[in-house]
């Protein structure tokens, strides 16, 4: 079940069967699917023969379980303009289903679904189905239709061709090899397909960011005979990676969100270091954005760092100056207001603080909304800039006062239930979070990056340092 603040950290989506991908949309499919050129050529040849003969035909497509037969058949239209794919579910009577088909003006593939193994289709059923297919492909409705019967075993492929030749002869199967062999994509493409699948279905995540290094992915390729098996191995590895970290975090399922609050309004830099509408920290981008010493240390343990970024639900969130100032004025305590007054800042109540908190990136994410397309706000005036510089100065010596004001504001607008400043992680490694926010779905630890001005490299260094500290605290990093 999804939690407020974005999808749950367990909600990883790595399907190994195409049936699970049918609803993801054409855009995602075009990103994921790789054309199997040899099989596409076989389809082209088959349709050329059909056009010459002025009739439809049957293709027996033999391939191993997980080779990608369903994926190939369902997505031919991505690579052959105008071609459509339809299916006859296993629960339907084949003859009746075909009799209900109308002629269409584009090439059509009809797939016999759920009948790929011998145990799923008896000899009697196959013979009856072949009569229906033979009649259909000879009819006007079936003239431009290729009926494809996938098979996972040689026994089924042999039985299909035996019945087809007996009922329709070469006119039904054509004059070439009665069985079309399908091997799926080459092993050299497995890792790329997995990267695109994971990225398209998991808000841009990469295998490395989920704890599978290049060497580990290559090792999994050697264990897999088909792309389906490889994706299943990848999913298993990702689940084990997450379980490994969670086992170290039994006391608390840490969620680490970094708030970037700076006078140069670096929302573009924050966006460049995150992925998806939920502002997930992209460890790959973080590692390439800075040359700080922390990167050299973390590169020694790349798999673990990637796992941390995912399982910690690590986010990087921009908080604009106007929101920070409004919160300080509206929710700051007497001590903060005294610091502000000493610097000549206004401490008048700011009623718009509520609206700003709820509509800011932090408020949207805490309420369970996606950020959508992030837009650069208007340029702050000189008075705002000057006021924020004073606020940033206070943060250099007493940031706890500012962090407390943010916690007070979040509680006031019901985005959190309660909070504590400087809360220990509760591990042997003594480390404190800036703001510990309690919610019904579990706590969130906010780390506050207050700066007069900052850069992409500095943000990356800050977030990686926090990930490193949390990782060492739970014993995953040395």
C-alpha positions as CSV (number, residue, x, y, z in Angstrom):
1,X,0.0,0.0,0.0
2,X,1.3,3.4,-0.9
3,X,2.1,5.8,1.9
4,X,1.8,9.5,2.0
5,X,5.0,11.1,0.8
6,X,5.2,8.9,-2.3
7,X,5.2,5.2,-3.2
8,X,6.4,2.8,-0.5
9,X,10.0,1.8,-0.7
10,X,9.0,-1.9,-1.2
11,X,7.0,-1.0,-4.4
12,X,9.7,-2.1,-6.8
13,X,8.3,-3.0,-10.3
14,X,10.4,-5.4,-12.3
15,X,8.1,-7.7,-14.3
16,X,9.5,-10.7,-16.2
17,X,6.4,-11.4,-18.2
18,X,5.0,-9.1,-20.8
19,X,1.4,-9.6,-19.6
20,X,2.3,-7.3,-16.7
21,X,3.4,-4.6,-19.0
22,X,0.3,-4.2,-21.2
23,X,-1.0,-1.3,-19.2
24,X,2.1,0.8,-18.9
25,X,1.5,2.8,-22.1
26,X,3.2,3.0,-25.5
27,X,5.7,5.6,-24.4
28,X,7.2,3.3,-21.7
29,X,7.1,0.3,-24.1
30,X,9.0,2.1,-26.7
31,X,11.7,2.8,-24.1
32,X,11.8,-0.8,-22.9
33,X,11.3,-3.0,-25.9
34,X,14.2,-4.1,-28.1
35,X,13.4,-5.3,-31.7
36,X,14.3,-8.9,-32.4
37,X,15.3,-8.4,-36.0
38,X,15.4,-12.1,-37.1
39,X,11.9,-12.7,-35.9
40,X,10.7,-9.5,-37.5
41,X,12.1,-10.7,-40.8
42,X,10.2,-14.0,-40.5
43,X,7.0,-12.0,-39.9
44,X,7.7,-9.9,-43.0
45,X,8.3,-13.0,-45.1
46,X,5.1,-14.5,-43.9
47,X,3.0,-11.5,-44.7
48,X,4.6,-11.2,-48.1
49,X,3.6,-14.8,-48.9
50,X,0.1,-14.1,-47.6
51,X,-0.3,-11.1,-49.8
52,X,0.8,-13.1,-52.8
53,X,-1.6,-16.0,-52.0
54,X,-4.5,-13.7,-51.1
55,X,-5.1,-15.6,-47.8
56,X,-4.1,-15.7,-44.2
57,X,-1.8,-18.2,-42.5
58,X,-0.8,-20.0,-39.3
59,X,2.6,-19.6,-37.7
60,X,3.8,-22.0,-35.0
61,X,6.3,-20.0,-32.9
62,X,8.6,-22.2,-30.8
63,X,10.6,-20.6,-28.0
64,X,11.6,-21.3,-24.5
65,X,9.6,-20.0,-21.5
66,X,10.8,-16.4,-20.8
67,X,12.4,-15.9,-24.3
68,X,10.1,-13.0,-24.9
69,X,7.5,-14.5,-27.4
70,X,4.6,-12.6,-25.8
71,X,6.6,-9.4,-25.7
72,X,7.6,-9.8,-29.4
73,X,4.1,-10.6,-30.6
74,X,2.4,-7.8,-28.6
75,X,4.8,-5.2,-29.7
76,X,5.3,-5.9,-33.4
77,X,3.3,-2.8,-34.1
78,X,6.1,-0.7,-32.5
79,X,8.4,-1.8,-35.4
80,X,6.0,-2.5,-38.3
81,X,3.7,0.5,-39.1
82,X,0.0,-0.3,-39.1
83,X,0.3,-3.9,-37.8
84,X,-2.0,-4.7,-34.9
85,X,-2.0,-7.6,-32.5
86,X,-5.1,-9.2,-31.0
87,X,-5.3,-12.2,-28.7
88,X,-7.7,-15.1,-28.1
89,X,-7.6,-15.8,-24.4
90,X,-7.2,-19.4,-23.2
91,X,-10.8,-19.4,-21.8
92,X,-12.3,-18.6,-25.3
93,X,-13.5,-21.2,-27.9
94,X,-11.1,-20.7,-30.8
95,X,-13.5,-21.3,-33.6
96,X,-16.2,-19.1,-32.1
97,X,-13.7,-16.3,-31.4
98,X,-12.4,-16.4,-35.0
99,X,-15.9,-16.4,-36.4
100,X,-16.5,-13.2,-34.5
101,X,-13.5,-11.4,-36.1
102,X,-14.2,-8.8,-38.9
103,X,-11.9,-8.0,-41.7
104,X,-9.6,-5.0,-41.1
105,X,-7.6,-3.0,-43.6
106,X,-4.2,-3.4,-41.9
107,X,-2.0,-6.5,-41.3
108,X,-3.1,-8.3,-38.2
109,X,-1.6,-10.9,-35.9
110,X,-3.9,-13.0,-33.7
111,X,-2.1,-14.8,-30.8
112,X,-3.4,-18.0,-29.3
113,X,-2.9,-17.0,-25.7
114,X,-2.3,-19.4,-22.7
115,X,-1.8,-22.5,-24.8
116,X,2.0,-22.7,-25.0
117,X,2.5,-26.1,-23.3
118,X,1.2,-29.5,-24.2
119,X,-0.7,-29.9,-21.0
120,X,-2.7,-26.7,-21.7
121,X,-4.0,-28.0,-25.0
122,X,-5.2,-31.6,-25.7
123,X,-4.9,-33.3,-29.1
124,X,-8.7,-33.1,-29.5
125,X,-8.7,-29.4,-28.6
126,X,-5.9,-28.7,-31.1
127,X,-7.6,-30.5,-33.9
128,X,-10.8,-28.6,-33.3
129,X,-8.9,-25.3,-33.1
130,X,-7.0,-26.1,-36.4
131,X,-10.3,-26.6,-38.2
132,X,-11.4,-23.2,-37.0
133,X,-8.1,-21.5,-37.9
134,X,-8.0,-23.2,-41.4
135,X,-11.5,-21.9,-42.2
136,X,-10.8,-18.4,-40.9
137,X,-7.5,-17.8,-42.8
138,X,-9.2,-18.9,-46.0
139,X,-12.1,-16.5,-45.4
140,X,-12.3,-12.8,-46.4
141,X,-12.2,-11.8,-42.7
142,X,-8.9,-13.6,-42.2
143,X,-7.2,-12.7,-45.5
144,X,-4.7,-10.3,-44.0
145,X,-4.3,-12.2,-40.7
146,X,-1.5,-14.3,-39.4
147,X,-2.6,-16.6,-36.5
148,X,0.3,-17.3,-34.3
149,X,0.4,-20.3,-31.9
150,X,3.3,-20.0,-29.4
151,X,4.8,-23.2,-28.1
152,X,7.3,-23.8,-25.3
153,X,8.0,-27.4,-26.1
154,X,9.0,-29.4,-29.1
155,X,6.2,-31.9,-28.3
156,X,3.5,-29.2,-28.7
157,X,5.2,-27.7,-31.8
158,X,5.3,-31.2,-33.4
159,X,1.6,-31.8,-32.6
160,X,0.5,-28.4,-33.9
161,X,2.3,-28.9,-37.2
162,X,1.0,-32.5,-37.5
163,X,-2.6,-31.3,-37.1
164,X,-2.1,-28.2,-39.3
165,X,-0.6,-30.2,-42.2
166,X,-3.3,-32.8,-41.9
167,X,-6.1,-30.3,-42.0
168,X,-4.8,-27.4,-44.1
169,X,-1.6,-28.7,-45.7
170,X,1.1,-26.3,-46.9
171,X,-1.6,-23.7,-47.6
172,X,-2.1,-23.3,-43.9
173,X,1.6,-23.4,-42.8
174,X,3.3,-22.2,-45.9
175,X,6.1,-23.9,-47.9
176,X,9.0,-23.1,-45.5
177,X,9.9,-24.7,-42.2
178,X,6.6,-25.4,-40.5
179,X,8.0,-24.2,-37.1
180,X,9.4,-20.7,-36.7
181,X,12.2,-20.7,-34.0
182,X,12.3,-17.8,-31.6
183,X,15.3,-17.2,-29.4
184,X,14.6,-13.7,-28.2
185,X,17.1,-10.9,-27.7
186,X,20.8,-11.7,-27.6
187,X,22.5,-12.0,-24.2
188,X,24.5,-8.9,-25.0
189,X,21.3,-6.9,-24.8
190,X,20.0,-8.3,-21.5
191,X,21.6,-5.7,-19.2
192,X,20.4,-2.8,-21.4
193,X,16.9,-4.2,-21.5
194,X,16.9,-4.5,-17.7
195,X,18.3,-1.0,-17.2
196,X,15.5,0.5,-19.4
197,X,12.8,-1.6,-17.8
198,X,13.9,-0.7,-14.2
199,X,14.3,3.0,-15.2
200,X,11.0,3.3,-17.1
201,X,8.9,1.6,-14.4
202,X,10.7,2.9,-11.3
203,X,11.0,6.7,-11.9
204,X,14.4,6.6,-13.6
205,X,16.2,4.3,-11.1
206,X,19.2,2.5,-12.4
207,X,20.5,-1.0,-11.5
208,X,23.6,0.6,-9.9
209,X,21.3,2.8,-7.8
210,X,19.4,-0.2,-6.7
211,X,22.6,-2.1,-5.6
212,X,23.5,-4.1,-8.7
213,X,26.9,-3.2,-10.1
214,X,28.0,-3.7,-13.6
215,X,30.0,-6.8,-12.6
216,X,27.1,-8.2,-10.7
217,X,24.7,-7.7,-13.7
218,X,27.2,-9.4,-16.0
219,X,27.3,-12.4,-13.5
220,X,23.5,-12.7,-13.6
221,X,23.6,-12.7,-17.4
222,X,25.7,-15.8,-17.3
223,X,23.1,-17.6,-15.2
224,X,20.2,-16.7,-17.5
225,X,19.2,-18.5,-20.6
226,X,16.4,-16.1,-21.5
227,X,15.6,-12.4,-20.9
228,X,12.6,-13.4,-18.7
229,X,14.9,-15.5,-16.5
230,X,17.4,-12.6,-16.4
231,X,14.8,-10.1,-15.3
232,X,13.6,-12.5,-12.6
233,X,17.2,-12.8,-11.3
234,X,17.5,-9.1,-11.3
235,X,14.3,-8.7,-9.3
236,X,15.5,-11.3,-6.9
237,X,18.8,-9.5,-6.4
238,X,17.1,-6.2,-5.8
239,X,14.7,-7.7,-3.2
240,X,17.6,-9.4,-1.4
241,X,19.5,-6.1,-1.4
242,X,16.6,-4.3,0.2
243,X,16.1,-7.0,2.7
244,X,19.8,-6.9,3.7
245,X,19.6,-3.3,4.6
246,X,16.2,-3.5,6.3
247,X,17.6,-6.3,8.5
248,X,20.1,-3.8,9.7
249,X,17.4,-1.2,10.4
250,X,15.0,-3.3,12.6
251,X,14.7,-0.5,15.2
252,X,13.6,2.1,12.7
253,X,13.0,2.2,8.9
254,X,14.9,5.4,8.3
255,X,13.7,7.8,5.7
256,X,16.2,10.5,4.8
257,X,15.1,13.7,3.2
258,X,17.5,16.6,2.6
259,X,16.1,20.1,2.4
260,X,18.2,22.6,0.4
261,X,17.5,26.2,1.5
262,X,19.8,28.7,-0.2
263,X,19.9,32.3,-1.3
264,X,20.6,31.5,-4.9
265,X,17.4,29.4,-5.2
266,X,19.1,26.3,-6.6
267,X,15.9,24.4,-7.6
268,X,17.5,23.6,-11.0
269,X,20.5,22.0,-9.3
270,X,18.2,20.0,-7.0
271,X,16.1,18.8,-10.0
272,X,19.3,17.7,-11.8
273,X,20.3,15.5,-8.8
274,X,16.9,13.8,-8.4
275,X,14.6,11.5,-10.5
276,X,10.9,11.2,-10.9
277,X,8.1,13.3,-9.4
278,X,8.9,12.2,-5.9
279,X,12.3,13.8,-5.8
280,X,14.3,10.6,-5.2
281,X,18.0,11.2,-4.8
282,X,19.8,9.8,-7.9
283,X,23.0,8.3,-6.5
284,X,24.6,8.0,-10.0
285,X,24.2,11.7,-10.6
286,X,25.3,12.6,-7.1
287,X,28.5,10.6,-7.5
288,X,29.4,12.4,-10.8
289,X,28.5,15.9,-9.6
290,X,31.3,16.2,-7.1
291,X,34.9,15.3,-6.7
292,X,34.9,15.6,-3.0
293,X,36.7,13.0,-0.8
294,X,33.4,11.4,0.1
295,X,33.0,10.1,-3.5
296,X,36.3,8.3,-3.4
297,X,35.3,6.6,-0.1
298,X,31.9,5.6,-1.4
299,X,33.2,4.3,-4.7
300,X,34.8,1.5,-2.8
301,X,31.3,0.3,-1.9
302,X,29.1,1.2,-4.8
303,X,26.5,-1.5,-4.4
304,X,25.9,-0.6,-0.8
305,X,25.6,3.1,-1.5
306,X,23.0,2.4,-4.2
307,X,21.0,0.3,-1.8
308,X,21.1,3.0,0.8
309,X,19.7,5.7,-1.6
310,X,16.7,3.5,-2.4
311,X,15.9,1.9,0.9
312,X,16.3,5.1,2.9
313,X,13.7,6.7,0.6
314,X,16.4,9.4,0.1
315,X,14.9,12.6,-1.4
316,X,16.4,16.0,-2.1
317,X,13.9,18.9,-1.8
318,X,14.3,22.6,-2.5
319,X,12.7,25.1,-0.1
320,X,12.5,28.6,-1.5
321,X,13.5,31.7,0.4
322,X,10.0,33.1,0.7
323,X,8.8,30.0,2.4
324,X,11.8,29.9,4.7
325,X,11.3,33.5,5.7
326,X,7.5,33.1,6.2
327,X,8.0,30.1,8.4
328,X,10.6,31.8,10.5
329,X,8.3,34.8,11.1
330,X,5.1,32.8,11.7
331,X,6.5,29.8,13.6
332,X,9.8,31.0,15.1
333,X,10.0,30.9,18.9
334,X,11.1,33.8,21.1
335,X,14.7,32.9,20.9
336,X,14.7,32.8,17.1
337,X,12.7,36.1,16.9
338,X,15.3,37.7,19.2
339,X,18.1,36.6,16.8
340,X,16.1,38.0,13.9
341,X,15.4,41.3,15.6
342,X,19.1,41.7,16.5
343,X,19.8,41.6,12.8
344,X,17.1,44.1,12.0
345,X,14.7,41.5,10.5
346,X,10.9,41.6,10.7
347,X,9.3,39.2,13.1
348,X,5.7,40.1,12.3
349,X,3.3,37.2,11.9
350,X,3.1,35.9,8.3
351,X,-0.3,34.3,7.7
352,X,0.8,33.2,4.2
353,X,3.2,30.8,5.8
354,X,0.4,28.1,5.9
355,X,-0.2,28.4,2.2
356,X,3.5,28.5,1.4
357,X,4.2,25.3,3.4
358,X,1.3,23.4,1.9
359,X,2.2,24.3,-1.7
360,X,5.9,24.0,-1.4
361,X,7.8,20.9,-2.6
362,X,8.1,19.6,0.9
363,X,4.4,20.1,1.6
364,X,3.4,18.4,-1.6
365,X,5.6,15.4,-1.0
366,X,4.4,15.0,2.6
367,X,0.8,15.1,1.5
368,X,1.5,12.3,-1.0
369,X,1.4,14.4,-4.2
370,X,3.9,14.2,-7.0
371,X,5.8,17.4,-7.9
372,X,5.0,17.3,-11.5
373,X,6.9,19.7,-13.8
374,X,9.0,21.9,-11.5
375,X,9.1,25.6,-12.6
376,X,11.5,28.2,-11.6
377,X,9.9,30.8,-9.4
378,X,10.1,34.6,-9.8
379,X,13.4,36.2,-8.9
380,X,13.4,37.4,-5.3
381,X,13.7,41.1,-4.7
382,X,16.6,42.8,-2.9
383,X,14.7,43.0,0.4
384,X,14.0,39.3,0.3
385,X,17.6,38.5,-0.6
386,X,18.9,40.7,2.3
387,X,16.5,39.1,4.8
388,X,17.4,35.6,3.8
389,X,21.1,36.4,4.1
390,X,20.4,37.3,7.7
391,X,18.5,34.0,8.1
392,X,21.4,32.1,6.6
393,X,23.8,33.9,9.0
394,X,21.6,32.7,12.0
395,X,21.8,29.2,10.6
396,X,25.6,29.2,10.8
397,X,25.5,29.3,14.6
398,X,22.0,28.4,15.7
399,X,20.4,26.4,12.9
400,X,18.4,24.4,15.5
401,X,16.2,27.5,16.0
402,X,15.3,27.5,12.3
403,X,14.8,23.8,12.1
404,X,12.5,24.0,15.1
405,X,10.4,26.6,13.3
406,X,10.0,24.3,10.3
407,X,8.9,21.5,12.5
408,X,6.4,23.7,14.3
409,X,5.0,24.8,11.0
410,X,4.7,21.3,9.6
411,X,2.9,20.2,12.7
412,X,0.6,23.3,12.6
413,X,-0.6,22.4,9.0
414,X,-1.0,18.7,10.0
415,X,1.7,17.4,7.7
416,X,3.4,15.7,10.7
417,X,2.1,14.6,14.1
418,X,5.1,15.7,16.2
419,X,8.8,16.4,15.9
420,X,12.1,16.5,17.7
421,X,15.3,18.4,16.8
422,X,18.7,16.8,17.1
423,X,17.3,13.3,17.4
424,X,19.9,10.4,17.7
425,X,19.7,7.6,15.1
426,X,19.7,5.2,18.1
427,X,22.7,3.1,16.9
428,X,26.2,2.6,18.2
429,X,27.4,5.2,15.8
430,X,26.5,8.5,17.5
431,X,24.8,10.6,14.8
432,X,22.0,13.1,15.1
433,X,19.3,14.1,12.6
434,X,18.4,17.8,12.3
435,X,14.7,17.2,12.5
436,X,12.9,14.0,13.4
437,X,9.3,14.1,12.2
438,X,6.7,11.6,13.4
439,X,3.9,10.5,11.1
440,X,1.3,7.7,11.2
441,X,3.2,6.0,8.3
442,X,6.5,6.2,10.1
443,X,9.1,8.8,10.9
444,X,11.0,10.9,8.4
445,X,14.4,12.4,9.3
446,X,15.0,15.8,7.7
447,X,18.5,17.1,7.2
448,X,18.7,20.9,6.6
449,X,21.2,22.4,4.2
450,X,21.0,26.1,5.1
451,X,23.3,28.2,2.8
452,X,23.7,31.8,1.7
453,X,24.5,30.3,-1.7
454,X,25.3,26.8,-2.9
455,X,26.1,24.7,-6.0
456,X,25.2,21.4,-7.5
457,X,28.6,19.9,-6.4
458,X,28.1,21.2,-2.8
459,X,24.5,19.7,-2.7
460,X,25.8,16.4,-4.0
461,X,28.6,16.4,-1.4
462,X,26.2,17.2,1.4
463,X,23.7,14.4,0.5
464,X,26.4,11.8,-0.1
465,X,27.9,12.6,3.3
466,X,24.5,12.1,4.9
467,X,24.0,8.8,3.1
468,X,27.5,7.8,4.2
469,X,26.8,8.7,7.8
470,X,23.5,6.9,7.9
471,X,25.1,3.9,6.2
472,X,27.9,3.7,8.7
473,X,25.4,4.1,11.5
474,X,23.4,1.0,10.6
475,X,26.6,-1.0,9.8
476,X,26.3,-1.3,6.1
477,X,29.3,0.9,5.3
478,X,32.6,0.6,6.8
